[in-house]
Amino acid sequence: MALTVSTGLRRCEVLGLTWDRVDLVAGTLTVDRQLDADGRRLAPVKTRNSERVIPLGAAAVRALEALRDDYPTVPVDLDHSDGYTVHGAHLVVQARTKTPVHPSYLGHVFKDAREAAGLPAGVTLHTLRHTFASMLIAQGTQPRVIQERMGHGSIVITMDTYGHLFPVEDNKTRDAIDTALSGLTW
């Protein structure tokens, strides 16, 4: 769950993430494939813009280090929907059976964690993705950067989804125009 809230990854992107796509020293992870909806094989990401490199903050690096250390994975061979096999893949999230975690099972695990934490039923795994975007907005991140981090196909998707969270900037725009025109006499 920490991975989703600190990266904004989609559920199937989390489940298809392999350790060779994570660089804990550089603090990045590469999203270029995902687990398919059936939970059986790797597949291309949702859109061309969904392919991205996400910078990891210190909290995300610590969470990934703990995950790696506490839950070592074994290599698995995974078919890819493009017709080839990825040999010896180490999934970041792997079932106890040393197989990929089915997307619906992750939802059940999240539900149990949500209930244990006392969070309302409306909080879903996808809510963590929205929380990631909301935190970026609250810290003043530019919409184009948020689009890139979220892997949205266009800035329109980002703004239609999160535009209401951006602060009203009436005074900022007023001050910008006043500053720009301050030397003029009318």
Secondary structure per residue as TSV (DSSP state, phi and psi in degrees):
chain	resnum	aa	ss	phi	psi
A	1	M	-	360.0	-36.4
A	2	A	H	-62.1	-33.7
A	3	L	H	-64.8	-42.2
A	4	T	H	-67.5	-46.5
A	5	V	H	-71.1	-23.4
A	6	S	H	-97.6	-3.3
A	7	T	H	-131.0	-20.2
A	8	G	-	76.0	14.0
A	9	L	-	-64.5	146.4
A	10	R	-	-73.6	158.6
A	11	R	H	-52.6	-50.0
A	12	C	H	-72.2	-23.0
A	13	E	H	-69.6	-40.3
A	14	V	H	-61.3	-46.8
A	15	L	H	-70.8	-23.0
A	16	G	H	-95.6	-0.8
A	17	L	-	-73.2	130.8
A	18	T	B	-115.6	155.5
A	19	W	G	-62.1	-25.2
A	20	D	G	-70.2	-9.7
A	21	R	G	-98.3	2.3
A	22	V	E	-114.2	126.5
A	23	D	E	-119.0	97.0
A	24	L	T	-71.7	-25.3
A	25	V	T	-72.3	-48.0
A	26	A	T	-77.0	-19.7
A	27	G	T	73.2	48.4
A	28	T	E	-140.6	158.6
A	29	L	E	-138.0	145.4
A	30	T	E	-105.1	126.5
A	31	V	E	-107.3	107.9
A	32	D	-	-139.0	5.1
A	33	R	-	-161.5	168.3
A	34	Q	E	-147.8	168.7
A	35	L	E	-81.6	139.5
A	36	D	-	-70.7	168.0
A	37	A	T	-62.9	-23.9
A	38	D	T	-81.0	-11.6
A	39	G	S	74.0	21.3
A	40	R	S	-109.8	-26.0
A	41	R	S	-150.3	165.6
A	42	L	E	-79.0	155.7
A	43	A	E	-150.3	163.1
A	44	P	-	-61.7	157.0
A	45	V	-	-69.0	169.7
A	46	K	S	-54.1	-48.5
A	47	T	S	-138.2	170.2
A	48	R	G	-58.1	-38.1
A	49	N	G	-72.7	-14.0
A	50	S	G	-73.1	-18.2
A	51	E	-	-74.2	120.9
A	52	R	E	-160.7	163.0
A	53	V	E	-112.2	125.5
A	54	I	E	-108.0	124.8
A	55	P	E	-71.4	138.7
A	56	L	-	-104.5	131.6
A	57	G	-	-76.6	171.8
A	58	A	H	-59.8	-38.7
A	59	A	H	-64.2	-40.9
A	60	A	H	-66.5	-41.1
A	61	V	H	-61.4	-45.2
A	62	R	H	-61.3	-42.0
A	63	A	H	-64.0	-41.6
A	64	L	H	-68.8	-38.9
A	65	E	H	-61.5	-43.3
A	66	A	H	-64.6	-41.3
A	67	L	H	-62.1	-46.2
A	68	R	H	-60.9	-43.4
A	69	D	H	-75.4	-37.4
A	70	D	H	-83.7	-26.4
A	71	Y	S	-132.7	71.7
A	72	P	-	-60.2	141.9
A	73	T	-	-102.5	162.5
A	74	V	-	-112.5	149.3
A	75	P	-	-67.1	139.9
A	76	V	E	-130.9	152.2
A	77	D	E	-93.7	125.8
A	78	L	E	-121.5	127.8
A	79	D	E	-70.5	148.8
A	80	H	B	-113.7	143.6
A	81	S	T	-61.7	-17.4
A	82	D	T	-82.3	4.1
A	83	G	S	99.5	3.7
A	84	Y	-	-116.6	172.6
A	85	T	E	-116.0	134.7
A	86	V	E	-92.7	112.3
A	87	H	E	-90.4	138.3
A	88	G	E	67.4	32.3
A	89	A	E	-73.8	137.1
A	90	H	-	-107.6	100.1
A	91	L	B	-68.4	137.6
A	92	V	S	-64.9	-40.5
A	93	V	S	-113.8	117.0
A	94	Q	B	-132.5	141.9
A	95	A	-	-69.2	161.9
A	96	R	T	-58.6	-26.2
A	97	T	T	-80.3	5.9
A	98	K	S	62.5	35.6
A	99	T	S	-125.4	169.3
A	100	P	B	-61.0	149.1
A	101	V	-	-81.4	129.0
A	102	H	-	-69.6	137.5
A	103	P	H	-53.2	-39.1
A	104	S	H	-69.3	-32.1
A	105	Y	H	-65.8	-38.5
A	106	L	H	-59.8	-36.9
A	107	G	H	-62.1	-39.9
A	108	H	H	-66.3	-41.6
A	109	V	H	-62.4	-43.3
A	110	F	H	-63.4	-40.9
A	111	K	H	-59.0	-44.9
A	112	D	H	-61.9	-42.8
A	113	A	H	-65.9	-40.6
A	114	R	H	-62.2	-45.4
A	115	E	H	-65.2	-40.0
A	116	A	H	-63.9	-32.1
A	117	A	H	-83.5	-8.4
A	118	G	T	76.6	23.0
A	119	L	-	-83.6	153.0
A	120	P	-	-65.6	155.8
A	121	A	T	-60.1	-24.6
A	122	G	T	-71.6	-12.6
A	123	V	-	-80.9	118.3
A	124	T	-	-118.9	173.5
A	125	L	H	-59.4	-37.0
A	126	H	H	-66.6	-25.9
A	127	T	H	-59.0	-34.8
A	128	L	H	-64.6	-35.1
A	129	R	H	-63.4	-43.8
A	130	H	H	-65.9	-36.1
A	131	T	H	-62.7	-41.8
A	132	F	H	-55.7	-50.8
A	133	A	H	-62.6	-41.2
A	134	S	H	-63.0	-38.7
A	135	M	H	-65.9	-39.0
A	136	L	H	-62.9	-43.5
A	137	I	H	-62.3	-44.9
A	138	A	H	-61.9	-26.4
A	139	Q	T	-92.2	5.4
A	140	G	T	85.3	19.1
A	141	T	-	-67.7	137.9
A	142	Q	-	-67.0	144.3
A	143	P	H	-54.2	-38.7
A	144	R	H	-63.5	-37.8
A	145	V	H	-68.8	-39.7
A	146	I	H	-62.5	-42.1
A	147	Q	H	-56.1	-46.5
A	148	E	H	-64.3	-45.1
A	149	R	H	-64.6	-37.0
A	150	M	H	-79.5	-18.6
A	151	G	T	75.5	28.5
A	152	H	-	-72.8	146.3
A	153	G	S	-68.9	-23.6
A	154	S	S	-155.4	161.7
A	155	I	H	-66.2	-25.8
A	156	V	H	-61.8	-42.4
A	157	I	H	-61.1	-45.7
A	158	T	H	-60.9	-48.4
A	159	M	H	-71.5	-36.4
A	160	D	H	-64.7	-34.0
A	161	T	H	-82.7	-41.2
A	162	Y	H	-119.8	-0.6
A	163	G	G	-54.9	-34.1
A	164	H	G	-67.7	-14.4
A	165	L	G	-88.3	-15.9
A	166	F	S	-71.0	141.2
A	167	P	-	-66.8	148.3
A	168	V	-	-69.6	131.6
A	169	E	-	-119.6	36.3
A	170	D	H	-55.6	-49.8
A	171	N	H	-66.3	-37.0
A	172	K	H	-64.4	-44.3
A	173	T	H	-69.6	-37.8
A	174	R	H	-60.7	-47.0
A	175	D	H	-65.8	-36.4
A	176	A	H	-63.9	-44.1
A	177	I	H	-67.7	-43.0
A	178	D	H	-60.0	-41.4
A	179	T	H	-65.4	-44.8
A	180	A	H	-64.7	-33.2
A	181	L	T	-101.6	7.4
A	182	S	T	-62.2	-27.8
A	183	G	T	-86.8	-4.4
A	184	L	-	-89.2	145.9
A	185	T	-	-113.0	141.5
A	186	W	-	-105.7	360.0
